[in-house]
Amino acid sequence: MGWHATSYSHVPIFAAEGRGARFRDVDGHEYSDFNIADMATFCGHAPEPVVEAVAARISAGHQFLLPTEDAVWVAEELARRWMLPKWQFTLSASQANVEAIRAARAATGRDKVLMFDGKYHGHFDEGLVELRDGRLEPELRGVPADAAGKVRIVQWNDLPAVEEALAMRDVALALLEPVSTNNVGLLVPEDGFHSGLRELTRRAGTLLAHDETHTLVTGPGGLVREWGLEPDIVTLGKSVGGGVPLGAYGMAEEIASVLEGSVGMHGEVATGGTLFGNALSMAAARAALGEVLTGSAYERTAKLGARLADGLEAAAGRAGLPWTIHRLFARSGTTFGPRMPRNAVEATEVQDPLLVRCLRVFLANRGVWEAIPGAGPTVSVPATEEDVDRYVDGFGAWLDEIA
């Protein structure tokens, strides 16, 4: 797959099997997995409840183009966790974001989408527009030039810029992660950023969506519940199905009513797919949510994430490096600067792609699989203190070599 070339600076290894927090490649090398498939395997490799549920479901039929009881259970559980009453299913977070944008456009009668510099919300046209030298341009080849006309992008933590971007009252949806976790590392919201954003969007008649695809690892209900946020839409993917392809988005009643009211009419909102909400994905999600992504699992991974951060901080201190170690529950990592960046511009200034690539290869040769560039090491539900210590020891050995 072509995008592997941008994820790794080396020929990808070929995976053979995985169990728990570790996997093996075709040459028999074992790795403690801290990439966890970019958050998709937060439940671990081959989590037993999910394996059993998928095996039972596929033996009884896994695709009907009809709902199953599991879909009702999953929707009700997501509603309980994220405090939004109505849920739709897709096969990925990218598709969930596409449908969230379409639902917002239908509900508001507006076309434009507001996003934040340094974001990544999936491989779809509006999501692949970036701010480059003050201009909005397609990020990759194959994205039409006019996609930029549908998007506004502002800097993270810049509420005056948000207010200006919303002033024309033509923005249907503001889409962001509660903590920006993609492309430029971690961007943490300043005090008042989320409350200010909520106030500005309401005042402008713009809907607000939080993409919790990555921040789902922070706790039941993600950061929306943890921080008491009030989005109109939440989008999910990756680990919500235990690694089985699944995306989902939840909505307030008034948005869902737009979808429900259009069914069977010429004005139907452009949502849906043949495999969306299939029986196999729903069985996997029920097992993942019901038996793996429990409150105690989140408490444990948060402690392991803190152990990882403590180890990284101590190693950097011993090496005399002015680096900042960031902490986000199960996820930790290194910023190559004396403080956390405020926005994507500052984050780009302290990035060092060559250093990241060096660390990846160094750790891989010591049985640790590092996160892809722009992300950060994350512990999975079955990870152990031994796995964390293996990462920290490898990181410390790397610093001994380069510092």
C-alpha atoms as a printed R data frame, in Angstrom:
    type eleno elety resid chain resno       x       y      z
1   ATOM     1    CA   MET     A     1   0.000   0.000  0.000
2   ATOM     2    CA   GLY     A     2   1.408   3.318 -1.099
3   ATOM     3    CA   TRP     A     3   0.764   5.179  2.139
4   ATOM     4    CA   HIS     A     4   3.119   2.790  3.972
5   ATOM     5    CA   ALA     A     5   5.940   4.707  2.299
6   ATOM     6    CA   THR     A     6   4.956   7.844  4.238
7   ATOM     7    CA   SER     A     7   4.435   5.984  7.522
8   ATOM     8    CA   TYR     A     8   7.834   4.305  7.590
9   ATOM     9    CA   SER     A     9  11.283   5.300  6.384
10  ATOM    10    CA   HIS     A    10  12.094   1.652  5.727
11  ATOM    11    CA   VAL     A    11  10.509  -1.269  3.939
12  ATOM    12    CA   PRO     A    12   7.620  -2.356  6.200
13  ATOM    13    CA   ILE     A    13   8.023  -5.604  8.049
14  ATOM    14    CA   PHE     A    14   5.409  -8.257  7.300
15  ATOM    15    CA   ALA     A    15   3.320  -9.237 10.300
16  ATOM    16    CA   ALA     A    16   2.485 -12.887 10.928
17  ATOM    17    CA   GLU     A    17   0.526 -13.084 14.179
18  ATOM    18    CA   GLY     A    18  -0.240 -11.138 17.313
19  ATOM    19    CA   ARG     A    19  -1.605 -11.819 20.760
20  ATOM    20    CA   GLY     A    20  -2.127  -9.388 23.593
21  ATOM    21    CA   ALA     A    21   0.296  -6.463 23.490
22  ATOM    22    CA   ARG     A    22   2.815  -8.144 21.174
23  ATOM    23    CA   PHE     A    23   3.074  -9.414 17.618
24  ATOM    24    CA   ARG     A    24   5.535 -11.402 15.514
25  ATOM    25    CA   ASP     A    25   6.771 -10.773 12.005
26  ATOM    26    CA   VAL     A    26   7.258 -13.439  9.318
27  ATOM    27    CA   ASP     A    27  10.891 -13.836 10.388
28  ATOM    28    CA   GLY     A    28   9.872 -14.739 13.933
29  ATOM    29    CA   HIS     A    29  10.866 -11.479 15.657
30  ATOM    30    CA   GLU     A    30   8.587 -10.424 18.508
31  ATOM    31    CA   TYR     A    31   7.702  -6.798 19.232
32  ATOM    32    CA   SER     A    32   6.020  -5.042 22.130
33  ATOM    33    CA   ASP     A    33   3.521  -2.980 20.179
34  ATOM    34    CA   PHE     A    34   3.353   0.742 20.992
35  ATOM    35    CA   ASN     A    35   1.937   1.783 17.633
36  ATOM    36    CA   ILE     A    36  -1.137  -0.424 18.176
37  ATOM    37    CA   ALA     A    37  -2.043   0.038 14.510
38  ATOM    38    CA   ASP     A    38  -2.409   3.789 15.057
39  ATOM    39    CA   MET     A    39  -4.904   3.184 17.893
40  ATOM    40    CA   ALA     A    40  -6.896   0.491 16.046
41  ATOM    41    CA   THR     A    41  -5.666  -2.345 18.296
42  ATOM    42    CA   PHE     A    42  -6.017  -0.586 21.644
43  ATOM    43    CA   CYS     A    43  -7.970  -3.692 22.706
44  ATOM    44    CA   GLY     A    44  -4.850  -5.730 21.914
45  ATOM    45    CA   HIS     A    45  -4.150  -8.353 19.296
46  ATOM    46    CA   ALA     A    46  -6.727 -11.143 19.139
47  ATOM    47    CA   PRO     A    47  -8.679 -10.054 22.254
48  ATOM    48    CA   GLU     A    48 -10.480 -13.184 23.367
49  ATOM    49    CA   PRO     A    49 -14.017 -11.739 23.757
50  ATOM    50    CA   VAL     A    50 -13.845 -10.205 20.274
51  ATOM    51    CA   VAL     A    51 -12.407 -13.384 18.718
52  ATOM    52    CA   GLU     A    52 -15.195 -15.463 20.242
53  ATOM    53    CA   ALA     A    53 -17.917 -13.017 19.204
54  ATOM    54    CA   VAL     A    54 -16.626 -12.767 15.633
55  ATOM    55    CA   ALA     A    55 -16.290 -16.557 15.313
56  ATOM    56    CA   ALA     A    56 -19.840 -17.101 16.547
57  ATOM    57    CA   ARG     A    57 -21.259 -14.370 14.337
58  ATOM    58    CA   ILE     A    58 -19.526 -15.419 11.141
59  ATOM    59    CA   SER     A    59 -20.674 -19.010 11.615
60  ATOM    60    CA   ALA     A    60 -24.263 -17.751 11.887
61  ATOM    61    CA   GLY     A    61 -24.055 -15.295  8.974
62  ATOM    62    CA   HIS     A    62 -22.280 -11.979  9.046
63  ATOM    63    CA   GLN     A    63 -23.955  -9.754  6.438
64  ATOM    64    CA   PHE     A    64 -27.677  -9.304  5.838
65  ATOM    65    CA   LEU     A    65 -28.186  -5.640  4.884
66  ATOM    66    CA   LEU     A    66 -30.470  -5.687  7.902
67  ATOM    67    CA   PRO     A    67 -29.889  -4.687 11.530
68  ATOM    68    CA   THR     A    68 -29.111  -7.167 14.289
69  ATOM    69    CA   GLU     A    69 -29.763  -6.939 18.011
70  ATOM    70    CA   ASP     A    70 -26.067  -6.229 18.529
71  ATOM    71    CA   ALA     A    71 -26.474  -2.960 16.614
72  ATOM    72    CA   VAL     A    72 -29.113  -1.797 19.082
73  ATOM    73    CA   TRP     A    73 -26.910  -2.716 22.046
74  ATOM    74    CA   VAL     A    74 -23.875  -0.945 20.586
75  ATOM    75    CA   ALA     A    75 -25.851   2.200 19.745
76  ATOM    76    CA   GLU     A    76 -27.314   2.343 23.255
77  ATOM    77    CA   GLU     A    77 -23.890   1.822 24.840
78  ATOM    78    CA   LEU     A    78 -22.300   4.540 22.717
79  ATOM    79    CA   ALA     A    79 -25.180   6.855 23.622
80  ATOM    80    CA   ARG     A    80 -24.571   6.145 27.299
81  ATOM    81    CA   ARG     A    81 -20.835   6.750 27.048
82  ATOM    82    CA   TRP     A    82 -20.843   9.843 24.805
83  ATOM    83    CA   MET     A    83 -24.172  11.321 25.920
84  ATOM    84    CA   LEU     A    84 -25.579  11.691 22.403
85  ATOM    85    CA   PRO     A    85 -28.819   9.830 21.688
86  ATOM    86    CA   LYS     A    86 -28.666   8.786 18.025
87  ATOM    87    CA   TRP     A    87 -25.927   6.745 16.290
88  ATOM    88    CA   GLN     A    88 -25.087   5.680 12.763
89  ATOM    89    CA   PHE     A    89 -22.428   3.191 11.649
90  ATOM    90    CA   THR     A    90 -19.851   3.191  8.861
91  ATOM    91    CA   LEU     A    91 -16.739   1.108  8.196
92  ATOM    92    CA   SER     A    92 -14.144   3.695  9.269
93  ATOM    93    CA   ALA     A    93 -13.714   6.984 11.076
94  ATOM    94    CA   SER     A    94 -12.965   8.630  7.728
95  ATOM    95    CA   GLN     A    95 -16.415   7.653  6.500
96  ATOM    96    CA   ALA     A    96 -17.979   8.687  9.794
97  ATOM    97    CA   ASN     A    97 -16.480  12.155  9.361
98  ATOM    98    CA   VAL     A    98 -17.745  12.343  5.770
99  ATOM    99    CA   GLU     A    99 -21.277  11.536  6.906
100 ATOM   100    CA   ALA     A   100 -21.059  13.904  9.876
101 ATOM   101    CA   ILE     A   101 -20.176  16.718  7.472
102 ATOM   102    CA   ARG     A   102 -23.063  15.802  5.163
103 ATOM   103    CA   ALA     A   103 -25.512  15.627  8.061
104 ATOM   104    CA   ALA     A   104 -24.329  19.049  9.276
105 ATOM   105    CA   ARG     A   105 -24.724  20.528  5.804
106 ATOM   106    CA   ALA     A   106 -28.238  19.130  5.550
107 ATOM   107    CA   ALA     A   107 -29.145  20.418  9.006
108 ATOM   108    CA   THR     A   108 -27.736  23.930  8.536
109 ATOM   109    CA   GLY     A   109 -28.120  24.572  4.809
110 ATOM   110    CA   ARG     A   110 -24.452  25.607  4.714
111 ATOM   111    CA   ASP     A   111 -21.483  24.132  2.852
112 ATOM   112    CA   LYS     A   112 -18.198  25.020  4.512
113 ATOM   113    CA   VAL     A   113 -16.258  23.077  7.153
114 ATOM   114    CA   LEU     A   114 -13.901  24.561  9.739
115 ATOM   115    CA   MET     A   115 -10.856  22.508 10.775
116 ATOM   116    CA   PHE     A   116  -7.558  23.164 12.518
117 ATOM   117    CA   ASP     A   117  -4.035  23.263 11.133
118 ATOM   118    CA   GLY     A   118  -2.182  20.009 11.808
119 ATOM   119    CA   LYS     A   119  -5.371  17.948 11.760
120 ATOM   120    CA   TYR     A   120  -6.058  14.572 10.227
121 ATOM   121    CA   HIS     A   121  -9.631  13.324  9.983
122 ATOM   122    CA   GLY     A   122  -9.294  10.809  7.160
123 ATOM   123    CA   HIS     A   123  -8.674  10.398  3.480
124 ATOM   124    CA   PHE     A   124 -11.548  12.366  1.969
125 ATOM   125    CA   ASP     A   125 -11.430  15.548 -0.106
126 ATOM   126    CA   GLU     A   126 -12.237  18.155  2.539
127 ATOM   127    CA   GLY     A   127 -10.002  16.388  5.066
128 ATOM   128    CA   LEU     A   128  -7.019  16.538  2.726
129 ATOM   129    CA   VAL     A   129  -6.805  20.313  2.442
130 ATOM   130    CA   GLU     A   130  -3.961  22.018  4.285
131 ATOM   131    CA   LEU     A   131  -2.762  25.507  5.095
132 ATOM   132    CA   ARG     A   132   0.465  26.107  3.154
133 ATOM   133    CA   ASP     A   133   2.195  29.507  3.178
134 ATOM   134    CA   GLY     A   134  -1.081  31.156  4.095
135 ATOM   135    CA   ARG     A   135  -3.039  29.460  1.299
136 ATOM   136    CA   LEU     A   136  -5.429  26.529  1.361
137 ATOM   137    CA   GLU     A   137  -4.280  23.815 -1.019
138 ATOM   138    CA   PRO     A   138  -4.866  20.095 -1.584
139 ATOM   139    CA   GLU     A   139  -2.534  18.120  0.642
140 ATOM   140    CA   LEU     A   140  -2.042  15.199 -1.757
141 ATOM   141    CA   ARG     A   141  -2.297  14.507 -5.476
142 ATOM   142    CA   GLY     A   142  -5.698  13.332 -6.631
143 ATOM   143    CA   VAL     A   143  -7.602  15.765 -4.406
144 ATOM   144    CA   PRO     A   144  -9.480  18.279 -6.582
145 ATOM   145    CA   ALA     A   145  -8.346  21.886 -6.355
146 ATOM   146    CA   ASP     A   146 -11.854  23.108 -5.579
147 ATOM   147    CA   ALA     A   147 -11.879  21.057 -2.339
148 ATOM   148    CA   ALA     A   148 -10.029  23.990 -0.759
149 ATOM   149    CA   GLY     A   149 -13.035  26.199 -1.416
150 ATOM   150    CA   LYS     A   150 -15.139  24.114  0.965
151 ATOM   151    CA   VAL     A   151 -12.788  24.395  3.925
152 ATOM   152    CA   ARG     A   152 -11.509  26.973  6.376
153 ATOM   153    CA   ILE     A   153  -8.464  26.165  8.502
154 ATOM   154    CA   VAL     A   154  -7.297  28.094 11.551
155 ATOM   155    CA   GLN     A   155  -4.601  27.574 14.166
156 ATOM   156    CA   TRP     A   156  -5.227  25.474 17.253
157 ATOM   157    CA   ASN     A   157  -5.939  27.504 20.424
158 ATOM   158    CA   ASP     A   158  -6.761  30.644 18.383
159 ATOM   159    CA   LEU     A   159 -10.315  31.642 19.301
160 ATOM   160    CA   PRO     A   160 -10.186  35.059 17.546
161 ATOM   161    CA   ALA     A   161  -9.329  33.217 14.313
162 ATOM   162    CA   VAL     A   162 -12.268  30.869 14.895
163 ATOM   163    CA   GLU     A   163 -14.582  33.832 15.394
164 ATOM   164    CA   GLU     A   164 -13.372  35.413 12.170
165 ATOM   165    CA   ALA     A   165 -13.743  32.150 10.236
166 ATOM   166    CA   LEU     A   166 -17.345  31.804 11.424
167 ATOM   167    CA   ALA     A   167 -18.298  35.437 10.891
168 ATOM   168    CA   MET     A   168 -19.827  34.933  7.432
169 ATOM   169    CA   ARG     A   169 -22.229  32.343  8.925
170 ATOM   170    CA   ASP     A   170 -21.594  29.904  6.100
171 ATOM   171    CA   VAL     A   171 -19.784  27.192  8.093
172 ATOM   172    CA   ALA     A   172 -21.888  24.077  8.649
173 ATOM   173    CA   LEU     A   173 -19.520  22.228 10.955
174 ATOM   174    CA   ALA     A   174 -16.417  22.780 13.065
175 ATOM   175    CA   LEU     A   175 -14.560  19.451 13.199
176 ATOM   176    CA   LEU     A   176 -11.698  18.784 15.598
177 ATOM   177    CA   GLU     A   177 -10.224  16.311 18.061
178 ATOM   178    CA   PRO     A   178 -10.562  17.276 21.742
179 ATOM   179    CA   VAL     A   179  -6.746  17.065 21.774
180 ATOM   180    CA   SER     A   180  -5.116  17.295 18.364
181 ATOM   181    CA   THR     A   181  -3.188  14.018 18.063
182 ATOM   182    CA   ASN     A   182  -2.249  13.734 14.401
183 ATOM   183    CA   ASN     A   183   0.478  14.819 11.964
184 ATOM   184    CA   VAL     A   184   2.239  17.302 14.268
185 ATOM   185    CA   GLY     A   185   2.151  15.329 17.488
186 ATOM   186    CA   LEU     A   186   0.066  16.438 20.448
187 ATOM   187    CA   LEU     A   187  -1.605  19.866 20.662
188 ATOM   188    CA   VAL     A   188  -3.299  20.398 24.008
189 ATOM   189    CA   PRO     A   189  -6.187  22.875 24.409
190 ATOM   190    CA   GLU     A   190  -5.481  25.909 26.532
191 ATOM   191    CA   ASP     A   191  -7.821  26.781 29.383
192 ATOM   192    CA   GLY     A   192 -11.051  28.127 27.941
193 ATOM   193    CA   PHE     A   193 -10.419  26.915 24.394
194 ATOM   194    CA   HIS     A   194 -13.190  24.322 24.302
195 ATOM   195    CA   SER     A   195 -15.735  26.424 26.166
196 ATOM   196    CA   GLY     A   196 -14.941  29.381 23.922
197 ATOM   197    CA   LEU     A   197 -15.243  27.247 20.808
198 ATOM   198    CA   ARG     A   198 -18.608  25.953 21.960
199 ATOM   199    CA   GLU     A   199 -19.857  29.482 22.602
200 ATOM   200    CA   LEU     A   200 -18.624  30.785 19.238
201 ATOM   201    CA   THR     A   201 -20.117  27.926 17.221
202 ATOM   202    CA   ARG     A   202 -23.492  28.263 18.904
203 ATOM   203    CA   ARG     A   203 -23.514  32.004 18.339
204 ATOM   204    CA   ALA     A   204 -22.701  31.507 14.634
205 ATOM   205    CA   GLY     A   205 -25.202  28.683 14.104
206 ATOM   206    CA   THR     A   206 -22.372  26.247 13.349
207 ATOM   207    CA   LEU     A   207 -22.514  22.657 14.553
208 ATOM   208    CA   LEU     A   208 -19.590  21.263 16.560
209 ATOM   209    CA   ALA     A   209 -18.118  17.770 16.068
210 ATOM   210    CA   HIS     A   210 -15.438  16.059 18.137
211 ATOM   211    CA   ASP     A   211 -13.475  13.311 16.406
212 ATOM   212    CA   GLU     A   212 -12.627  10.874 19.214
213 ATOM   213    CA   THR     A   213 -11.063   8.219 16.992
214 ATOM   214    CA   HIS     A   214  -7.700   8.579 18.737
215 ATOM   215    CA   THR     A   215  -8.825  10.021 22.061
216 ATOM   216    CA   LEU     A   216 -11.130   7.044 22.566
217 ATOM   217    CA   VAL     A   217  -8.122   5.551 24.417
218 ATOM   218    CA   THR     A   218  -8.481   8.110 27.227
219 ATOM   219    CA   GLY     A   219 -11.534   6.591 28.902
220 ATOM   220    CA   PRO     A   220 -15.125   5.388 28.546
221 ATOM   221    CA   GLY     A   221 -16.759   8.227 26.655
222 ATOM   222    CA   GLY     A   222 -13.375   9.622 25.641
223 ATOM   223    CA   LEU     A   223 -12.485  13.217 26.444
224 ATOM   224    CA   VAL     A   224 -16.052  14.317 25.756
225 ATOM   225    CA   ARG     A   225 -17.116  12.637 28.996
226 ATOM   226    CA   GLU     A   226 -13.805  13.139 30.814
227 ATOM   227    CA   TRP     A   227 -13.862  16.918 30.249
228 ATOM   228    CA   GLY     A   228 -17.612  17.465 30.080
229 ATOM   229    CA   LEU     A   229 -17.589  18.718 26.474
230 ATOM   230    CA   GLU     A   230 -20.854  19.425 24.627
231 ATOM   231    CA   PRO     A   231 -20.509  18.562 20.915
232 ATOM   232    CA   ASP     A   232 -23.443  18.206 18.561
233 ATOM   233    CA   ILE     A   233 -21.738  15.240 16.864
234 ATOM   234    CA   VAL     A   234 -19.073  12.729 17.923
235 ATOM   235    CA   THR     A   235 -17.198  10.524 15.442
236 ATOM   236    CA   LEU     A   236 -15.398   7.288 16.302
237 ATOM   237    CA   GLY     A   237 -13.434   4.510 14.630
238 ATOM   238    CA   LYS     A   238 -10.433   2.209 15.026
239 ATOM   239    CA   SER     A   239 -10.606   0.495 18.439
240 ATOM   240    CA   VAL     A   240 -14.365   0.878 18.900
241 ATOM   241    CA   GLY     A   241 -14.759  -2.413 17.012
242 ATOM   242    CA   GLY     A   242 -11.810  -4.116 18.658
243 ATOM   243    CA   GLY     A   243  -9.806  -3.649 15.453
244 ATOM   244    CA   VAL     A   244 -12.558  -5.008 13.188
245 ATOM   245    CA   PRO     A   245 -13.438  -2.310 10.602
246 ATOM   246    CA   LEU     A   246 -16.044  -0.006 12.101
247 ATOM   247    CA   GLY     A   247 -16.774   3.689 12.311
248 ATOM   248    CA   ALA     A   248 -19.613   5.419 14.118
249 ATOM   249    CA   TYR     A   249 -21.035   8.860 14.700
250 ATOM   250    CA   GLY     A   250 -23.472  10.071 17.317
251 ATOM   251    CA   MET     A   251 -25.783  13.062 17.002
252 ATOM   252    CA   ALA     A   252 -28.110  15.302 18.885
253 ATOM   253    CA   GLU     A   253 -31.807  14.653 18.269
254 ATOM   254    CA   GLU     A   254 -32.289  17.649 15.981
255 ATOM   255    CA   ILE     A   255 -29.554  16.465 13.616
256 ATOM   256    CA   ALA     A   256 -30.802  12.904 13.595
257 ATOM   257    CA   SER     A   257 -34.289  14.171 12.769
258 ATOM   258    CA   VAL     A   258 -32.915  15.612  9.512
259 ATOM   259    CA   LEU     A   259 -31.685  12.145  8.525
260 ATOM   260    CA   GLU     A   260 -34.847  10.400  9.651
261 ATOM   261    CA   GLY     A   261 -37.124  12.909  7.941
262 ATOM   262    CA   SER     A   262 -35.409  12.500  4.588
263 ATOM   263    CA   VAL     A   263 -35.672   8.709  4.307
264 ATOM   264    CA   GLY     A   264 -37.503   7.646  1.165
265 ATOM   265    CA   MET     A   265 -37.685  11.186 -0.169
266 ATOM   266    CA   HIS     A   266 -35.926  12.794 -3.104
267 ATOM   267    CA   GLY     A   267 -34.061  14.972 -0.604
268 ATOM   268    CA   GLU     A   268 -32.499  12.051  1.273
269 ATOM   269    CA   VAL     A   269 -29.162  12.896  2.924
270 ATOM   270    CA   ALA     A   270 -26.191  11.174  1.267
271 ATOM   271    CA   THR     A   271 -25.345   8.591  3.920
272 ATOM   272    CA   GLY     A   272 -25.003   4.821  4.037
273 ATOM   273    CA   GLY     A   273 -23.096   1.906  2.555
274 ATOM   274    CA   THR     A   274 -23.811  -1.743  1.846
275 ATOM   275    CA   LEU     A   275 -21.512  -3.018  4.602
276 ATOM   276    CA   PHE     A   276 -22.254  -0.268  7.125
277 ATOM   277    CA   GLY     A   277 -23.562  -1.699 10.386
278 ATOM   278    CA   ASN     A   278 -22.941  -5.255  9.243
279 ATOM   279    CA   ALA     A   279 -23.538  -8.064 11.711
280 ATOM   280    CA   LEU     A   280 -19.845  -8.949 12.062
281 ATOM   281    CA   SER     A   281 -18.754  -5.406 12.971
282 ATOM   282    CA   MET     A   282 -21.614  -5.061 15.431
283 ATOM   283    CA   ALA     A   283 -20.758  -8.329 17.179
284 ATOM   284    CA   ALA     A   284 -17.128  -7.236 17.463
285 ATOM   285    CA   ALA     A   285 -18.085  -3.813 18.831
286 ATOM   286    CA   ARG     A   286 -20.431  -5.309 21.414
287 ATOM   287    CA   ALA     A   287 -17.668  -7.585 22.676
288 ATOM   288    CA   ALA     A   288 -15.076  -4.796 22.656
289 ATOM   289    CA   LEU     A   289 -17.271  -2.282 24.477
290 ATOM   290    CA   GLY     A   290 -18.842  -4.777 26.834
291 ATOM   291    CA   GLU     A   291 -15.845  -6.890 27.830
292 ATOM   292    CA   VAL     A   292 -12.583  -5.149 26.868
293 ATOM   293    CA   LEU     A   293 -12.996  -1.358 26.977
294 ATOM   294    CA   THR     A   294 -14.128  -1.342 30.595
295 ATOM   295    CA   GLY     A   295 -13.613   1.290 33.248
296 ATOM   296    CA   SER     A   296 -10.959  -0.807 34.982
297 ATOM   297    CA   ALA     A   297  -9.111  -1.310 31.679
298 ATOM   298    CA   TYR     A   298  -8.949   2.458 31.176
299 ATOM   299    CA   GLU     A   299  -7.698   3.007 34.722
300 ATOM   300    CA   ARG     A   300  -4.956   0.459 34.174
301 ATOM   301    CA   THR     A   301  -3.806   1.814 30.810
302 ATOM   302    CA   ALA     A   302  -3.713   5.355 32.208
303 ATOM   303    CA   LYS     A   303  -1.365   4.157 34.955
304 ATOM   304    CA   LEU     A   304   0.840   2.396 32.424
305 ATOM   305    CA   GLY     A   305   0.841   5.513 30.245
306 ATOM   306    CA   ALA     A   306   2.027   7.533 33.256
307 ATOM   307    CA   ARG     A   307   4.728   4.930 33.953
308 ATOM   308    CA   LEU     A   308   5.875   5.282 30.349
309 ATOM   309    CA   ALA     A   309   5.948   9.084 30.574
310 ATOM   310    CA   ASP     A   310   7.845   8.992 33.859
311 ATOM   311    CA   GLY     A   311  10.460   6.711 32.304
312 ATOM   312    CA   LEU     A   312  10.864   8.874 29.210
313 ATOM   313    CA   GLU     A   313  11.150  12.009 31.327
314 ATOM   314    CA   ALA     A   314  13.811  10.466 33.546
315 ATOM   315    CA   ALA     A   315  15.824   9.230 30.547
316 ATOM   316    CA   ALA     A   316  15.729  12.631 28.828
317 ATOM   317    CA   GLY     A   317  16.737  14.307 32.088
318 ATOM   318    CA   ARG     A   318  19.713  12.013 32.557
319 ATOM   319    CA   ALA     A   319  20.816  12.823 29.000
320 ATOM   320    CA   GLY     A   320  20.534  16.559 29.702
321 ATOM   321    CA   LEU     A   321  18.076  17.090 26.851
322 ATOM   322    CA   PRO     A   322  15.547  19.974 27.029
323 ATOM   323    CA   TRP     A   323  12.714  17.823 25.735
324 ATOM   324    CA   THR     A   324   9.111  17.809 26.889
325 ATOM   325    CA   ILE     A   325   7.351  14.522 27.631
326 ATOM   326    CA   HIS     A   326   3.640  14.729 26.992
327 ATOM   327    CA   ARG     A   327   1.003  12.706 28.811
328 ATOM   328    CA   LEU     A   328  -2.475  11.757 27.647
329 ATOM   329    CA   PHE     A   329  -3.750   8.827 29.701
330 ATOM   330    CA   ALA     A   330  -2.610   5.700 27.787
331 ATOM   331    CA   ARG     A   331  -0.534   7.734 25.359
332 ATOM   332    CA   SER     A   332   2.812   9.377 26.033
333 ATOM   333    CA   GLY     A   333   5.618  10.682 23.885
334 ATOM   334    CA   THR     A   334   8.385  13.165 23.271
335 ATOM   335    CA   THR     A   335   8.333  16.725 21.990
336 ATOM   336    CA   PHE     A   336  11.804  17.856 20.936
337 ATOM   337    CA   GLY     A   337  11.501  21.224 22.646
338 ATOM   338    CA   PRO     A   338  11.390  22.811 26.126
339 ATOM   339    CA   ARG     A   339   7.580  23.150 26.182
340 ATOM   340    CA   MET     A   340   4.483  21.834 24.493
341 ATOM   341    CA   PRO     A   341   3.693  23.642 21.224
342 ATOM   342    CA   ARG     A   342   0.635  25.869 21.199
343 ATOM   343    CA   ASN     A   343  -0.295  25.162 17.576
344 ATOM   344    CA   ALA     A   344   0.826  23.360 14.417
345 ATOM   345    CA   VAL     A   345   3.271  26.123 13.450
346 ATOM   346    CA   GLU     A   346   5.152  25.784 16.730
347 ATOM   347    CA   ALA     A   347   4.951  21.979 16.564
348 ATOM   348    CA   THR     A   348   6.493  21.913 13.102
349 ATOM   349    CA   GLU     A   349   9.386  24.051 14.298
350 ATOM   350    CA   VAL     A   350  10.471  21.426 16.842
351 ATOM   351    CA   GLN     A   351   9.830  18.333 14.723
352 ATOM   352    CA   ASP     A   352  12.837  16.244 13.724
353 ATOM   353    CA   PRO     A   353  11.775  13.532 11.222
354 ATOM   354    CA   LEU     A   354  15.273  12.066 10.978
355 ATOM   355    CA   LEU     A   355  15.467  11.634 14.745
356 ATOM   356    CA   VAL     A   356  12.048   9.937 14.791
357 ATOM   357    CA   ARG     A   357  13.105   7.529 12.045
358 ATOM   358    CA   CYS     A   358  16.313   6.748 13.870
359 ATOM   359    CA   LEU     A   359  14.409   5.939 17.075
360 ATOM   360    CA   ARG     A   360  11.970   3.685 15.210
361 ATOM   361    CA   VAL     A   361  14.707   1.489 13.744
362 ATOM   362    CA   PHE     A   362  16.709   1.457 16.982
363 ATOM   363    CA   LEU     A   363  13.696   0.279 18.995
364 ATOM   364    CA   ALA     A   364  12.596  -2.247 16.373
365 ATOM   365    CA   ASN     A   365  15.984  -3.922 16.636
366 ATOM   366    CA   ARG     A   366  15.333  -4.278 20.372
367 ATOM   367    CA   GLY     A   367  11.852  -5.737 20.167
368 ATOM   368    CA   VAL     A   368   9.766  -2.559 20.436
369 ATOM   369    CA   TRP     A   369   7.439  -1.327 17.687
370 ATOM   370    CA   GLU     A   370   7.308   2.467 17.798
371 ATOM   371    CA   ALA     A   371   4.384   4.697 16.853
372 ATOM   372    CA   ILE     A   372   4.193   6.146 13.351
373 ATOM   373    CA   PRO     A   373   5.505   9.711 12.818
374 ATOM   374    CA   GLY     A   374   3.248  12.381 14.244
375 ATOM   375    CA   ALA     A   375   1.772  10.017 16.804
376 ATOM   376    CA   GLY     A   376   3.303   8.765 20.040
377 ATOM   377    CA   PRO     A   377   3.736   5.490 21.925
378 ATOM   378    CA   THR     A   378   0.462   4.206 23.351
379 ATOM   379    CA   VAL     A   379  -0.104   1.259 25.653
380 ATOM   380    CA   SER     A   380  -2.857  -1.211 24.821
381 ATOM   381    CA   VAL     A   381  -5.298  -2.821 27.236
382 ATOM   382    CA   PRO     A   382  -3.244  -6.048 27.590
383 ATOM   383    CA   ALA     A   383   0.122  -4.226 27.902
384 ATOM   384    CA   THR     A   384   2.215  -4.960 30.974
385 ATOM   385    CA   GLU     A   385   4.796  -3.119 33.054
386 ATOM   386    CA   GLU     A   386   7.366  -5.336 31.335
387 ATOM   387    CA   ASP     A   387   6.312  -3.952 27.943
388 ATOM   388    CA   VAL     A   388   6.530  -0.383 29.209
389 ATOM   389    CA   ASP     A   389   9.935  -0.969 30.766
390 ATOM   390    CA   ARG     A   390  11.173  -2.517 27.527
391 ATOM   391    CA   TYR     A   391  10.243   0.699 25.698
392 ATOM   392    CA   VAL     A   392  11.834   2.919 28.362
393 ATOM   393    CA   ASP     A   393  15.025   0.858 28.436
394 ATOM   394    CA   GLY     A   394  15.276   1.005 24.645
395 ATOM   395    CA   PHE     A   395  14.655   4.756 24.664
396 ATOM   396    CA   GLY     A   396  17.351   5.251 27.290
397 ATOM   397    CA   ALA     A   397  19.836   3.131 25.335
398 ATOM   398    CA   TRP     A   398  19.078   5.201 22.242
399 ATOM   399    CA   LEU     A   399  19.783   8.425 24.100
400 ATOM   400    CA   ASP     A   400  23.073   6.968 25.330
401 ATOM   401    CA   GLU     A   401  24.023   6.447 21.699
402 ATOM   402    CA   ILE     A   402  23.012   9.842 20.320
403 ATOM   403    CA   ALA     A   403  23.296  12.354 23.186
